Structures are given as structure tokens and as C-alpha cells.
């Protein structure tokens, strides 16, 4: 999977090229953690190429939000569709993750 990374100061934007699913979510998680470890204070995932959130992706997002919050940072997502917005509200992840 291709993951475009754009850095602007302490902000990192990651844009996966396809759906995040069982076969590739660990790769996405590793990239997000690497950005946090490199000092990013805000990490944002652009989900414009993602139409569905699977349970392992929700768990990964929860893990990332927790890790960056412990370092005083923020985790957000952007370019989400209405289905993803509903899932985030239903799971209450919208309370941990900034939706941009």
C-alpha cells in the first residue's frame, strides 16, 4: 500500500492510497507510530481513499489516539464520508479523535 506523508512542522498528514483492512492496517499503524516517535505533535489521517472502517482499524485509531495523547499531541482524521462519521459516533471514537 502506498501511504503519502506530508509534514509541516510538528504536523504529519498521512494519506493511504486504498482501504485500510486486515492485510495492511499494521503497515498504517507502523507509519503513524513512526511519525509520533519522530516528534509529530499532531497526526492526521486523510481518509479520502477509504470508504469503510473495519474493527481492526477502529482499534488501531484508538491505540494511536491514546499514544499521541500521552505525549501531549493530537490525532485526527479528515475527508471522511457519512458512513465513517456514523461509525465513529456509534463507537464514541469521535470523542478521542478530532474530525476535520
N, C-alpha and C positions, 0 to 999 in steps of 0.2 A: 504494500500500500504506500502510496505517496502521501507525505504529510508536509505541506508547505508551512514554514515557520517564518514569521515576521517579528523582528524585535525592534522595539522603540523604547530606549532607556530601560526601565525596570519592568516593562510590559512585554509579554510574549503572546502572540496570536498564532494558534495552530489551526490549520485547515486540512482535515483529512479529505482525500480525493474520492472516498466511497463510504458506504455504510460501515459502521463500527459493529462488528459481530464477534462470535466466539473465536474465529480463526485469527483475528487481528487486534482485539482490544488490548492485549498485553503490550503490543508494539506502541499503541497510542498512549497507554499508561506510562510506559518507559520514557517516551518523549516528554510527556508532561512532567514527570518526576525529575528528569534531567534539567528542564527549564527552572524548576523550583530550586533544585540543588545548585544551579548556576547563579542564583540570586534574584530571579524574577520575583517581583512583589505582587504582580498581577498576571494571571494566566487566563487567557480567553480561548475557547474553542469555537471556531466558526463551523456551524453545522449545516451550511447551505447545501452540502452534498449528502446529507443524512436525512432520511425520511422516517426512520423508526428507531426507537431506543429499546434495546434488549436489556434483560435484567442484569447481565454482567456489566453492561455499560453504565447502568444506574449505580451499581455497586462501585465501579471504578470512579465515577464522578463524585460519589460520597467520600471515597478514600482521598481523592485529590483535594477536595474542598477542605477536608479535615487537616491534611498535611500542610497545606499552604496557610490555613488559618493559624496553626500552631507557630508559624514563622512570621505572623503578623501580616500576611498577604491576603489576596482575594482571588477567588475562582469564579469565572463567568462563562456564559455561552451566548452566542449570538446567531442570528439568522436561523431561528427555529420555526417550524411550522406549527399549526394549531394542534395537531395530534401530540407532538412532543410537549407543547405547553401544557396540555391536559394531563399527560403522564407526570410531568414534574409537579403539578399542583396536587394530583392524587397521591403521590408518594411524599409530598411535602418537601421535596428537594428544592423547590423554589424558595424555601426559607434559608437554605445553605448556599445556594448558587445564585449569583447575580445573572439576571436575564437581561441582555442588552438588545 
